[in-house]
Amino acid sequence: MRILVTGAEGFVGGHLITELNKQGHCVTGTFLLERPNRNDITWVQCDFTRQQETAAVVARAAPEAVIHLAAVSHVLDAEKEIEVAFSANVLGTANLLAALHGFAPSSKVIVVSSGEVYGQVPRDKLPISEKQVVAPLNLYGVTKLCAEQVARYYRREKALAVSIVRPFNQLGPGQADSFVCSSFARQVAQAVLNKASRTIRVGNLSVRRDFTDVRDMCRAYALAVGKELDIGPYNICSEESISIREILDILIGVAGIDIEVAVDDARVRSSDINELRGDCSLFKATCGWLPRIPIERSVGDTLHYWLEREGPSPG
């Protein structure tokens, strides 16, 4: 199948390319600024906030399916650069779907939203199903919810085969250190390598999140693109929550060194959601997916990624 992956240069995109190649698909990936240094797919530069540029890329790629990852993907980035976040996440989605309607109207489209659209859900309503009322607590979640509405419009009014998935938190090797697990892993790696003190700066450790390994998540996206799905949305998650404190404990245990933990007020978000834990039964029943990689391996692999990145260069 000819599959277009938008935002393929990112953390998730890199793992998704590997998964799709393994399955024998013909993949075209888009990047915004710098072409990634891998030659196992066709690369094309695209800024999805530019309508004509988007249309030209879609026309040339002629995809049979699209997995739409391109977005501002971090909560704090969306808060700092509101215009950029809305342009990338909402206008970018609208331009992509308009181009697909015009040049590849029979293509399947997976629009990747986020579990952040649910906002602060009371504990007695956990796990969160797709029937839960959405009330995003941050602007990132707002942009993703707006993008969902664009997807619904193109499904309803233009008969484009668009489906919405709502992944919850992800982790794994290659994730930027602006995300909590990778931030901890990098700090621990630096401590192990004696490049930094053995004091880890942290935010709120009591919040609980539903983490899925990025490699399991990419396998879910690959399964979804091969199914005849309705608009959704479909939660994709592990259905278990773990505290950030527990994640840090696993990291310290894998590292095998004594580490002091210090709260950094700059890392504490006033709008933090207490707990996110999803219900993934709909997606599991529809696509036959189950997460395979335990949290201990995900955390360990993330630490080893940073040990390699932070370690001395050969020679």
C-alpha positions as CSV (number, residue, x, y, z in Angstrom):
1,M,0.0,0.0,0.0
2,R,1.2,3.5,-0.8
3,I,1.1,5.3,2.6
4,L,1.8,9.0,3.3
5,V,3.1,9.7,6.8
6,T,3.0,13.4,7.7
7,G,5.5,14.6,10.3
8,A,7.5,11.5,9.7
9,E,10.7,13.2,10.9
10,G,9.5,13.2,14.5
11,F,9.8,10.7,17.4
12,V,6.7,8.7,16.5
13,G,7.2,9.0,12.7
14,G,10.6,7.4,12.9
15,H,9.2,4.3,14.7
16,L,6.2,4.3,12.4
17,I,8.4,4.2,9.3
18,T,10.2,1.2,10.7
19,E,6.8,-0.6,11.4
20,L,5.4,0.2,7.9
21,N,8.5,-0.9,6.2
22,K,8.5,-4.2,8.1
23,Q,5.0,-4.8,6.7
24,G,6.1,-4.1,3.1
25,H,4.3,-0.8,2.5
26,C,5.6,1.9,0.1
27,V,6.1,4.9,2.4
28,T,6.4,8.6,1.6
29,G,7.2,10.7,4.6
30,T,7.0,14.5,5.0
31,F,9.4,16.7,7.0
32,L,9.1,20.4,7.8
33,L,12.7,21.7,8.0
34,E,15.5,19.2,7.9
35,R,15.5,15.9,5.9
36,P,16.1,13.0,8.2
37,N,19.2,10.9,7.6
38,R,17.6,7.7,6.5
39,N,17.0,6.4,3.0
40,D,14.4,3.6,3.5
41,I,11.5,5.8,2.4
42,T,10.7,8.6,0.0
43,W,11.1,12.0,1.7
44,V,9.3,15.2,0.7
45,Q,9.4,18.6,2.4
46,C,6.0,20.1,3.3
47,D,4.5,22.9,5.4
48,F,0.9,21.9,5.8
49,T,-0.1,25.4,6.8
50,R,0.5,26.3,3.1
51,Q,-2.4,25.1,1.0
52,Q,-0.8,25.0,-2.4
53,E,2.3,23.3,-1.1
54,T,0.2,20.7,0.6
55,A,-1.9,20.1,-2.5
56,A,1.2,19.6,-4.6
57,V,2.7,17.0,-2.2
58,V,-0.5,15.0,-2.0
59,A,-0.9,15.1,-5.8
60,R,2.6,13.8,-6.3
61,A,2.4,11.1,-3.6
62,A,-1.0,9.8,-4.7
63,P,-1.4,7.9,-1.4
64,E,-3.8,5.1,-0.8
65,A,-3.6,5.8,2.9
66,V,-2.4,8.6,5.1
67,I,-1.4,8.7,8.8
68,H,-1.4,12.3,9.9
69,L,1.2,12.9,12.6
70,A,2.4,16.4,11.7
71,A,1.6,18.7,14.6
72,V,2.9,20.8,17.5
73,S,2.9,17.9,19.9
74,H,3.9,19.3,23.2
75,V,1.5,20.9,25.7
76,L,4.0,23.7,26.8
77,D,5.0,24.5,23.2
78,A,1.3,25.0,22.3
79,E,0.9,27.4,25.3
80,K,4.0,29.4,24.3
81,E,3.3,29.7,20.6
82,I,-0.5,29.7,20.3
83,E,-0.6,30.9,16.7
84,V,1.9,28.3,15.6
85,A,0.0,25.5,17.4
86,F,-3.4,26.4,15.9
87,S,-1.9,26.8,12.4
88,A,-0.1,23.5,12.5
89,N,-2.7,21.4,14.2
90,V,-5.9,22.8,12.8
91,L,-5.2,24.6,9.6
92,G,-2.6,22.0,8.7
93,T,-5.2,19.2,9.1
94,A,-7.7,21.2,7.1
95,N,-5.3,21.8,4.2
96,L,-4.3,18.1,4.2
97,L,-7.9,16.8,4.1
98,A,-8.8,19.4,1.4
99,A,-5.9,18.2,-0.7
100,L,-6.8,14.5,-0.2
101,H,-10.4,15.3,-1.2
102,G,-9.1,16.9,-4.4
103,F,-6.3,14.6,-5.4
104,A,-6.7,11.3,-3.5
105,P,-10.4,11.1,-2.6
106,S,-10.4,7.3,-2.2
107,S,-7.5,7.3,0.4
108,K,-8.0,6.2,4.0
109,V,-6.9,8.8,6.5
110,I,-5.9,8.3,10.2
111,V,-6.0,11.6,12.0
112,V,-4.0,11.3,15.2
113,S,-5.6,13.3,18.0
114,S,-4.8,13.0,21.7
115,G,-6.2,11.8,25.0
116,E,-5.6,15.4,26.2
117,V,-9.0,16.3,24.7
118,Y,-10.7,14.7,27.7
119,G,-9.2,17.1,30.2
120,Q,-9.7,16.5,33.9
121,V,-12.0,13.5,34.3
122,P,-13.3,12.6,37.8
123,R,-11.7,9.5,39.2
124,D,-15.1,7.7,39.4
125,K,-15.4,8.0,35.6
126,L,-12.1,6.3,34.9
127,P,-11.1,4.5,32.7
128,I,-12.0,7.1,30.0
129,S,-14.1,5.8,27.2
130,E,-14.9,7.5,23.9
131,K,-18.3,8.4,25.3
132,Q,-16.7,10.7,27.9
133,V,-17.5,14.4,27.4
134,V,-14.5,16.2,26.1
135,A,-13.2,19.3,27.9
136,P,-9.5,19.9,27.2
137,L,-7.6,21.6,30.0
138,N,-4.9,23.1,27.8
139,L,-4.5,24.7,24.4
140,Y,-2.8,21.7,22.9
141,G,-5.9,19.6,23.7
142,V,-8.1,22.4,22.2
143,T,-6.1,22.4,19.0
144,K,-6.5,18.6,18.7
145,L,-10.2,18.8,19.4
146,C,-10.6,21.4,16.6
147,A,-8.7,19.2,14.2
148,E,-11.1,16.4,15.1
149,Q,-14.0,18.6,14.1
150,V,-12.3,19.3,10.7
151,A,-12.0,15.5,10.3
152,R,-15.6,15.0,11.1
153,Y,-16.6,17.6,8.5
154,Y,-14.6,15.9,5.7
155,R,-16.1,12.5,6.6
156,R,-19.7,13.8,6.8
157,E,-19.8,16.3,4.0
158,K,-17.1,15.1,1.6
159,A,-17.3,11.3,2.1
160,L,-13.5,11.1,2.8
161,A,-12.6,7.9,4.7
162,V,-11.3,9.7,7.7
163,S,-10.9,8.1,11.2
164,I,-9.8,9.7,14.4
165,V,-7.5,8.0,16.9
166,R,-6.8,9.3,20.4
167,P,-3.5,8.1,21.7
168,F,-2.7,8.6,25.4
169,N,0.8,9.2,26.6
170,Q,3.7,7.5,24.8
171,L,7.3,6.8,25.7
172,G,10.3,5.0,24.2
173,P,13.8,5.5,22.7
174,G,14.2,8.7,20.7
175,Q,11.7,10.8,22.4
176,A,12.6,14.5,23.0
177,D,13.7,15.4,26.5
178,S,10.9,18.0,26.7
179,F,8.7,15.0,27.6
180,V,8.8,13.9,31.2
181,C,10.0,10.3,30.9
182,S,12.7,11.2,28.4
183,S,13.7,14.2,30.5
184,F,14.3,12.0,33.5
185,A,16.1,9.4,31.4
186,R,18.5,11.9,30.0
187,Q,19.2,13.4,33.5
188,V,19.8,9.9,34.8
189,A,22.1,9.0,31.9
190,Q,24.1,12.1,32.5
191,A,24.5,11.2,36.2
192,V,25.6,7.6,35.3
193,L,28.2,9.1,32.9
194,N,29.3,11.6,35.5
195,K,28.4,14.5,33.2
196,A,26.0,16.0,35.7
197,S,25.2,15.9,39.4
198,R,23.2,13.0,40.8
199,T,20.3,15.3,41.5
200,I,17.3,14.9,39.2
201,R,15.1,18.0,38.8
202,V,11.4,17.0,38.6
203,G,7.9,18.5,38.5
204,N,4.8,16.9,40.0
205,L,5.5,13.2,40.7
206,S,2.1,12.3,41.9
207,V,0.2,12.6,38.6
208,R,-0.7,9.4,36.9
209,R,-0.6,8.7,33.2
210,D,-1.5,5.9,30.8
211,F,1.7,5.2,29.0
212,T,2.1,3.0,25.9
213,D,5.4,2.2,24.2
214,V,5.8,4.1,21.0
215,R,6.5,0.9,19.1
216,D,3.2,-0.6,20.3
217,M,1.5,2.6,19.3
218,C,2.9,2.6,15.8
219,R,1.8,-1.0,15.4
220,A,-1.7,0.2,16.3
221,Y,-1.6,2.9,13.6
222,A,-0.4,0.4,11.1
223,L,-3.3,-1.9,12.0
224,A,-5.8,1.0,11.8
225,V,-4.8,2.0,8.3
226,G,-5.5,-1.5,7.0
227,K,-9.1,-1.6,8.5
228,E,-12.4,-0.1,7.3
229,L,-13.0,2.1,10.3
230,D,-15.8,4.6,10.9
231,I,-15.0,8.2,12.0
232,G,-14.3,7.0,15.6
233,P,-12.8,8.3,17.8
234,Y,-10.8,5.3,19.0
235,N,-8.8,5.5,22.2
236,I,-5.3,3.8,22.0
237,C,-3.7,3.2,25.4
238,S,-2.5,0.6,27.8
239,E,-5.6,0.9,30.1
240,E,-3.2,1.2,33.1
241,S,-2.0,4.3,34.8
242,I,1.4,4.7,36.6
243,S,2.6,7.6,38.6
244,I,5.6,9.7,37.4
245,R,7.2,8.8,40.7
246,E,7.1,5.1,39.8
247,I,8.6,5.9,36.3
248,L,11.5,7.6,38.0
249,D,11.9,4.7,40.5
250,I,12.2,2.3,37.5
251,L,14.8,4.5,35.9
252,I,16.9,4.8,39.0
253,G,16.6,1.0,39.5
254,V,17.8,0.3,36.0
255,A,20.7,2.8,36.3
256,G,21.8,1.2,39.6
257,I,23.1,4.4,41.2
258,D,22.0,6.6,44.1
259,I,20.1,9.7,42.8
260,E,18.7,12.6,44.8
261,V,15.3,14.0,43.6
262,A,14.6,17.7,43.8
263,V,11.3,19.5,42.9
264,D,11.8,22.3,40.3
265,D,8.9,24.7,40.5
266,A,9.5,25.6,36.8
267,R,8.6,22.0,35.9
268,V,5.2,22.0,37.8
269,R,2.2,22.8,35.6
270,S,-0.7,24.5,37.2
271,S,-3.1,22.8,34.8
272,D,-1.8,19.3,35.3
273,I,-4.4,16.6,35.0
274,N,-4.3,14.3,38.1
275,E,-4.8,11.0,36.2
276,L,-5.3,9.9,32.7
277,R,-6.3,6.3,32.2
278,G,-8.1,5.2,29.1
279,D,-10.5,2.5,27.9
280,C,-9.2,0.9,24.7
281,S,-11.8,-1.8,24.3
282,L,-13.3,-0.4,21.1
283,F,-10.0,-0.2,19.3
284,K,-8.9,-3.6,20.6
285,A,-12.2,-5.2,19.3
286,T,-12.0,-3.4,16.0
287,C,-8.4,-3.9,15.1
288,G,-7.3,-6.8,17.2
289,W,-4.5,-4.8,18.9
290,L,-2.9,-5.4,22.3
291,P,0.1,-3.6,23.7
292,R,3.1,-6.0,24.1
293,I,6.0,-4.0,25.6
294,P,6.0,-3.7,29.4
295,I,6.7,-0.3,31.0
296,E,10.0,-1.6,32.4
297,R,11.4,-2.3,29.0
298,S,10.1,1.0,27.6
299,V,11.8,3.0,30.4
300,G,15.0,0.9,30.2
301,D,15.2,1.4,26.4
302,T,14.7,5.1,26.8
303,L,17.6,5.2,29.3
304,H,19.9,3.2,27.0
305,Y,19.1,5.6,24.2
306,W,20.3,8.5,26.2
307,L,23.3,6.7,27.5
308,E,24.3,6.2,23.9
309,R,23.6,9.8,22.9
310,E,25.4,11.2,26.0
311,G,28.3,8.8,25.9
312,P,31.7,9.6,24.6
313,S,32.1,9.7,20.8
314,P,34.1,6.8,19.2
315,G,37.8,7.6,18.9
